[in-house]
Amino acid sequence: MNSEKWQQLQRYYANYPVKGISDLVDGCATIEYVITPQNEIKDLRVVTATRKNFADAAKFAVTRWEWASLPKNIISQPVKTQTRFEFCLGKPNQPCTGPIPIHACPGEDALYSTGYVIKT
């Protein structure tokens, strides 16, 4: 996904899942999918995830990307790829700044989602 032909793709970060906020946890999910020459997504599956809610948020994010905006047939054969989503929840006196920790999920194509706990 880092090659020039995919640079036009508008990719949205996964939202930090609301269900994880009460647990105050960080985590990850790696999603595998096939891109067809017609810019359709097929065979979307979770490779690994530290929590189911991270997997669900990552899968939803991939389906929201604007695949239809890409030129058709930029690939001649279907391509299987993976994207890793890292989720970090900033806590009071422990924000998600600096290097975000890499969790147990594989993948070089990584997107980082951060959330913040705000005390009221």
C-alpha positions as CSV (number, residue, x, y, z in Angstrom):
1,M,0.0,0.0,0.0
2,N,3.0,2.3,0.2
3,S,3.7,2.2,-3.6
4,E,2.9,5.2,-5.8
5,K,-0.2,3.7,-7.5
6,W,-2.1,3.6,-4.1
7,Q,-1.2,7.1,-3.1
8,Q,-4.5,8.5,-4.4
9,L,-6.5,6.2,-2.1
10,Q,-8.1,8.2,0.7
11,R,-7.5,6.0,3.8
12,Y,-9.3,6.8,7.0
13,Y,-7.9,5.8,10.4
14,A,-9.9,3.4,12.5
15,N,-11.8,4.9,15.3
16,Y,-10.7,3.8,18.7
17,P,-13.5,1.5,19.8
18,V,-15.8,2.9,22.5
19,K,-16.0,-0.5,24.1
20,G,-12.3,-0.4,24.8
21,I,-12.3,3.0,26.5
22,S,-13.7,1.7,29.8
23,D,-10.8,-0.8,29.9
24,L,-8.2,1.8,29.2
25,V,-6.2,-0.5,26.9
26,D,-4.0,-0.2,23.8
27,G,-3.8,-2.8,21.1
28,C,-3.7,-3.7,17.5
29,A,-5.3,-5.6,14.6
30,T,-3.9,-6.8,11.3
31,I,-6.4,-7.1,8.4
32,E,-5.8,-9.0,5.2
33,Y,-7.7,-8.3,2.0
34,V,-7.6,-8.8,-1.7
35,I,-7.9,-5.8,-4.1
36,T,-9.3,-6.6,-7.5
37,P,-8.5,-4.7,-10.8
38,Q,-11.9,-3.2,-10.5
39,N,-10.9,-1.7,-7.0
40,E,-13.2,-4.0,-5.1
41,I,-12.2,-5.5,-1.7
42,K,-12.7,-9.2,-1.4
43,D,-11.8,-11.9,1.2
44,L,-11.5,-9.4,4.1
45,R,-10.3,-11.2,7.2
46,V,-8.6,-10.6,10.5
47,V,-5.0,-12.0,10.7
48,T,-4.6,-11.2,14.3
49,A,-5.9,-8.8,16.9
50,T,-5.3,-8.2,20.6
51,R,-9.1,-7.6,21.1
52,K,-12.2,-8.3,19.0
53,N,-13.3,-4.7,19.1
54,F,-9.9,-3.6,17.6
55,A,-10.5,-6.1,14.8
56,D,-14.0,-4.9,14.1
57,A,-12.9,-1.2,14.0
58,A,-10.0,-2.1,11.6
59,K,-12.2,-4.1,9.3
60,F,-14.8,-1.3,9.2
61,A,-12.0,1.3,8.4
62,V,-10.8,-0.7,5.3
63,T,-14.3,-0.9,3.9
64,R,-14.7,2.9,4.3
65,W,-11.6,3.7,2.2
66,E,-12.5,5.3,-1.1
67,W,-11.6,2.5,-3.4
68,A,-13.9,3.7,-6.1
69,S,-11.9,6.9,-6.5
70,L,-8.9,5.0,-7.8
71,P,-8.4,4.6,-11.5
72,K,-9.6,1.2,-12.7
73,N,-7.1,-1.4,-13.7
74,I,-4.1,0.0,-12.0
75,I,-3.4,-3.6,-11.3
76,S,-3.9,-6.4,-13.8
77,Q,-4.3,-9.2,-11.2
78,P,-5.9,-9.3,-7.8
79,V,-3.5,-8.3,-5.0
80,K,-3.5,-9.7,-1.5
81,T,-2.2,-7.2,1.1
82,Q,-2.3,-6.5,4.8
83,T,-2.7,-3.4,6.9
84,R,-1.9,-3.2,10.6
85,F,-3.9,-0.8,12.8
86,E,-2.3,0.3,16.1
87,F,-4.7,1.7,18.8
88,C,-3.4,3.9,21.6
89,L,-5.5,5.5,24.3
90,G,-3.9,8.5,25.9
91,K,-4.5,8.6,29.6
92,P,-4.1,11.4,32.2
93,N,-0.3,11.9,32.6
94,Q,0.4,9.2,30.0
95,P,-0.5,10.6,26.5
96,C,0.1,8.8,23.2
97,T,3.0,11.0,22.2
98,G,6.4,10.1,20.9
99,P,6.9,6.6,19.5
100,I,3.7,4.6,19.6
101,P,4.3,1.1,20.9
102,I,4.2,-1.7,18.4
103,H,2.1,-4.5,19.6
104,A,2.0,-8.2,18.6
105,C,0.3,-7.6,15.2
106,P,2.4,-8.1,12.0
107,G,2.5,-5.9,9.0
108,E,4.6,-3.1,7.5
109,D,1.7,-1.0,6.3
110,A,0.6,0.6,9.5
111,L,-2.0,3.2,10.5
112,Y,-2.1,4.6,14.0
113,S,-5.3,5.5,15.8
114,T,-5.2,7.5,19.1
115,G,-7.9,8.3,21.5
116,Y,-7.8,10.4,24.7
117,V,-9.5,10.1,28.0
118,I,-10.7,13.5,29.2
119,K,-11.6,13.8,32.8
120,T,-14.6,16.0,33.5
